[in-house]
Amino acid sequence: MAKARSKMLFRIPLRAVAYQHGRWWLAHCLELDLVAEGNSAEEAFQDLLDISTTQIKTAIRAGDLESVFRPAPPEIWAMFSKAIDKPLKRKPSQPVERFEAREAVLV
């Protein structure tokens, strides 16, 4: 029972950056190297949050949490560092503790 309980208490902060690519917005998670797309930055972030949450929960159930964590490429981290904060309408749920979203303007 203690093992199941510790899994339920797992919480992680995630960071993501969204940028426009053609007519689509792409949101890229820095810690998980996952990408989602949408018609707006908000939509891409929300889809990415759902995908990230599902990926982490699946890994926890499989007992293979380490397999989820792959850092995004360095250029995505650099883009995140220059992007501006983008508050989201919907807050994350367990196991995602915090979801820091930023929007980049590519020139």
C-alpha positions in Angstrom: 0.0 0.0 0.0 2.9 2.4 0.7 4.2 2.0 -2.8 0.8 2.9 -4.3 0.5 5.8 -2.0 3.9 7.3 -3.0 2.9 7.1 -6.6 -0.3 9.1 -5.9 1.8 11.8 -4.3 4.2 12.3 -7.2 4.0 15.9 -8.4 6.2 17.6 -11.0 6.5 21.1 -12.4 6.7 21.3 -16.2 7.7 24.1 -18.5 6.7 24.7 -22.1 7.1 27.2 -24.9 4.7 27.8 -27.8 5.6 29.3 -31.1 3.9 29.7 -34.4 4.8 27.4 -37.3 2.9 28.3 -40.4 -0.8 28.5 -39.5 -0.3 26.2 -36.4 0.9 26.9 -32.9 3.3 24.3 -31.5 3.8 23.9 -27.7 6.9 22.0 -26.7 7.5 20.6 -23.2 11.1 21.1 -22.0 11.3 18.2 -19.5 9.4 15.6 -21.6 10.3 16.6 -25.2 6.6 16.3 -26.1 4.9 18.6 -28.7 1.3 19.4 -29.3 -0.3 21.7 -31.9 -3.3 23.9 -32.0 -5.0 26.8 -33.7 -3.8 29.1 -30.9 -1.1 29.0 -28.3 -3.7 28.4 -25.6 -5.1 25.4 -27.5 -1.6 24.0 -28.1 -0.7 24.4 -24.4 -3.9 22.8 -23.2 -3.3 19.8 -25.5 0.3 19.5 -24.4 -0.8 19.6 -20.7 -3.2 16.7 -21.4 -0.6 14.7 -23.3 2.0 15.3 -20.6 -0.4 14.3 -17.8 -1.4 11.1 -19.6 2.2 10.2 -20.4 3.3 10.6 -16.8 0.3 8.7 -15.4 0.9 5.9 -17.9 4.6 5.7 -16.9 3.7 5.6 -13.2 1.2 2.8 -13.7 3.8 0.8 -15.7 6.4 1.5 -13.0 8.7 3.1 -15.5 8.6 6.8 -14.7 12.3 7.4 -15.7 11.4 6.6 -19.4 9.2 9.7 -19.6 12.0 12.3 -18.9 13.9 13.3 -22.0 14.9 16.9 -22.3 13.9 19.0 -25.3 16.7 20.0 -27.7 18.9 23.0 -26.6 17.3 25.4 -29.1 13.9 24.8 -27.4 15.3 25.7 -24.0 16.9 28.8 -25.5 13.6 29.8 -27.1 11.8 29.3 -23.7 14.4 31.6 -21.9 13.6 34.4 -24.3 9.8 33.9 -24.4 7.1 35.8 -22.4 4.9 34.3 -19.7 1.5 33.1 -21.0 -1.0 32.5 -18.2 -3.3 29.6 -19.0 -7.1 29.5 -18.4 -7.0 25.9 -17.0 -4.7 24.8 -14.2 -2.9 21.5 -14.3 -4.0 18.4 -12.3 -2.0 15.7 -10.6 0.7 14.6 -11.3 1.6 17.9 -12.9 2.1 20.4 -10.0 2.7 23.5 -12.1 2.8 24.2 -15.8 4.8 27.3 -16.7 3.8 28.4 -20.2 5.6 30.9 -22.3 5.0 32.2 -25.8 7.8 33.0 -28.2 7.7 35.3 -31.1 9.8 34.1 -34.0 11.2 36.6 -36.4 
